[in-house]
Amino acid sequence: MSLGCKLLVVFLAFLAVLAVVIWMAFRERRLARSIPEGDLAAQQAADGRVLATVFGAILGGMMLTFLVAWLVFF
């Protein structure tokens, strides 16, 4: 497998991570509209799910960065 093919796979993995984060954020935004204003616990839970997804994606991006560095330099 050539370096270009390996980097294409990494790029597709990056796009997959990005798509999941965008989908989750818009899904939670839509669901948050139905939460009553006084229900703080539900609002905090929705915020927590979005933050967990975003920070999980950050960690995934870091792993992809190390994978690219390993593919290119080793």
C-alpha positions as CSV (number, residue, x, y, z in Angstrom):
1,M,0.0,0.0,0.0
2,S,1.5,3.3,-1.0
3,L,1.9,6.3,1.2
4,G,-0.8,8.2,-0.7
5,C,-3.3,5.4,-0.1
6,K,-2.5,5.3,3.6
7,L,-2.9,9.1,3.9
8,L,-6.2,8.8,2.0
9,V,-7.5,6.4,4.6
10,V,-6.4,8.7,7.4
11,F,-8.2,11.6,5.7
12,L,-11.4,9.5,5.4
13,A,-11.1,8.7,9.1
14,F,-10.8,12.4,9.8
15,L,-13.9,13.1,7.8
16,A,-15.8,10.4,9.6
17,V,-14.8,11.9,13.0
18,L,-15.9,15.3,11.8
19,A,-19.2,14.0,10.5
20,V,-20.0,12.3,13.8
21,V,-19.3,15.5,15.7
22,I,-21.4,17.7,13.4
23,W,-24.3,15.2,13.4
24,M,-24.2,14.9,17.2
25,A,-24.1,18.6,17.8
26,F,-27.1,19.3,15.5
27,R,-29.0,16.3,16.9
28,E,-28.5,17.6,20.5
29,R,-29.4,21.1,19.4
30,R,-32.6,19.9,17.9
31,L,-33.5,17.8,21.0
32,A,-32.5,20.7,23.4
33,R,-35.3,22.8,21.9
34,S,-37.9,20.5,23.3
35,I,-36.4,20.7,26.9
36,P,-38.4,23.0,29.2
37,E,-36.6,26.0,30.4
38,G,-36.8,25.0,34.0
39,D,-35.4,21.5,33.5
40,L,-31.7,22.2,34.4
41,A,-30.8,18.6,34.7
42,A,-31.9,17.8,31.2
43,Q,-30.1,20.8,29.8
44,Q,-26.9,19.9,31.6
45,A,-27.1,16.4,30.4
46,A,-27.5,17.6,26.8
47,D,-24.5,19.9,27.2
48,G,-22.5,17.1,28.7
49,R,-23.2,14.8,25.8
50,V,-22.1,17.5,23.3
51,L,-18.9,18.2,25.3
52,A,-18.1,14.5,25.6
53,T,-18.5,14.1,21.8
54,V,-16.3,17.2,21.0
55,F,-13.5,16.3,23.4
56,G,-13.6,12.7,22.2
57,A,-13.2,14.0,18.7
58,I,-10.2,16.0,19.9
59,L,-8.6,12.9,21.2
60,G,-9.4,11.1,18.0
61,G,-7.8,13.9,16.0
62,M,-4.7,13.7,18.1
63,M,-4.5,9.9,17.4
64,L,-4.9,10.6,13.7
65,T,-2.1,13.2,13.9
66,F,0.3,10.6,15.4
67,L,-0.8,8.1,12.8
68,V,0.0,10.5,10.0
69,A,3.4,11.3,11.6
70,W,4.2,7.6,11.9
71,L,3.1,6.9,8.3
72,V,5.2,9.8,6.9
73,F,8.3,9.6,9.0
74,F,8.8,5.9,9.6
